[in-house]
């Protein structure tokens, strides 16, 4: 993998994913190095000014009225990091911390934070070393950004706290020395520049968007398998019907459903004269529900892209040398879309669970055995798999309650309205994983139901998905230990293998799955 250049203009979502998940390396561009040095010259000039400058020669937050003499400023910065590294609880995932490191480096590279070039280079070296600072679940209110999580990252930079090193948790000072890295002695403004940002919540938003980009296609695939296996119609997904309500995401999901169902012998077998007037909402309204989340993802992507091009710090060093305090660190823009996505994820999971439940009810599944059991009464089939699915959906509904409206004041009422963006990001992260598990149970159920329609054959795309599933999970038969089969299906989904099988050139006619990009939508659409 080529090194990712971090310049003054920010980074891309794909860069965040590459660094977070693929351990991509980074380097500061020449332009960024020049900008960093220019902003530092302004800070050096202000450090000797008689008037106090926040973050340079004063205390912080509610203690900003105290002027700090030059001899104490290094201690001030060190004390800031130590005191703000107050996180608690479970350890945050390595990929989230690596995303945070990249995004903080992105702001340092903008030339608006006033750090020394050597400090920015040391931050990049920490990221490239593979050492991952230990960050904890609890501590951020999303007020001046993600203060506590970023302080734990900065703590490792100065040789304190702990890091993950190849899966082993160890003291940062010891690990830095073994990797040839020297602890940084922070100068004026640098402690504040290392912790005042929305990097945790933004990193988790970017990772969630990457996951949802795939999971929404999987949701369409799972729904197509359910429509097919429950003898539903594909007519409700017709392009001319979708054009009557030109919602972009709805149209994309309907197009995917049509393609996934193309060539299905099962669908063709009851297209005329089957006596069914309308399918249930959970089948018929799939594009409307899936499509709404697609549109939310597209909107969240525009917010993420703007944030990735931003320099989030406070105070900021302007090109003319002014150092100004402001509110750009507030996480509301990110927190709101994180909550928005959690609502959509819960709804997509909910409709998936309803489609699954229909397969298992002999009164509604159009001729299939109760619970798709091999010998009903002796065998329970997939009865309890649906319980698991319903339990996850119930959890996702609770996680859909917005965090961003739950402001709680802090810092002696100086920070009297906070975003709770970190909390919104943490619950979305759980919700996205839950959605993948819900879809896994629908895929497992739909595959069994479809195979029980033999000798009628599914379409090429859904047949390819079932074939990929059967490489890791056996087909219909007597009751078996189900938990490993659910987990194997989940892994097949999250690895991308299931979708790849269904969308390979042979099975999936008409090109790649449809995605939603609201930036490309014109009035004619």
Secondary structure as UniProt FT lines:
FT   STRAND          4..7
FT   TURN            8..9
FT   HELIX           13..22
FT   STRAND          26..28
FT   HELIX           30..47
FT   TURN            54..57
FT   HELIX           61..63
FT   TURN            64..65
FT   HELIX           70..72
FT   HELIX           73..84
FT   STRAND          88..91
FT   HELIX           94..109
FT   TURN            110..111
FT   HELIX           117..129
FT   STRAND          132..133
FT   STRAND          136..138
FT   HELIX           147..157
FT   TURN            158..159
FT   STRAND          162..165
FT   TURN            166..167
FT   STRAND          168..171
FT   HELIX           172..178
FT   TURN            179..180
FT   TURN            188..189
FT   HELIX           190..195
FT   HELIX           199..229
FT   TURN            230..231
FT   HELIX           235..237
FT   HELIX           239..242
FT   HELIX           243..245
FT   HELIX           248..261
FT   TURN            262..263
FT   HELIX           265..269
FT   HELIX           281..284
FT   HELIX           286..308
FT   STRAND          316..317
FT   TURN            319..320
FT   STRAND          323..324
FT   TURN            328..329
FT   HELIX           332..360
FT   TURN            362..364
FT   HELIX           370..372
FT   TURN            377..378
FT   TURN            381..382
FT   HELIX           383..399
FT   TURN            404..405
FT   TURN            411..414
FT   HELIX           421..451
FT   TURN            452..455
FT   HELIX           460..470
FT   TURN            471..472
FT   HELIX           483..494
FT   TURN            495..496
FT   HELIX           497..502
FT   TURN            505..507
FT   TURN            509..510
FT   HELIX           518..520
FT   TURN            523..524
//
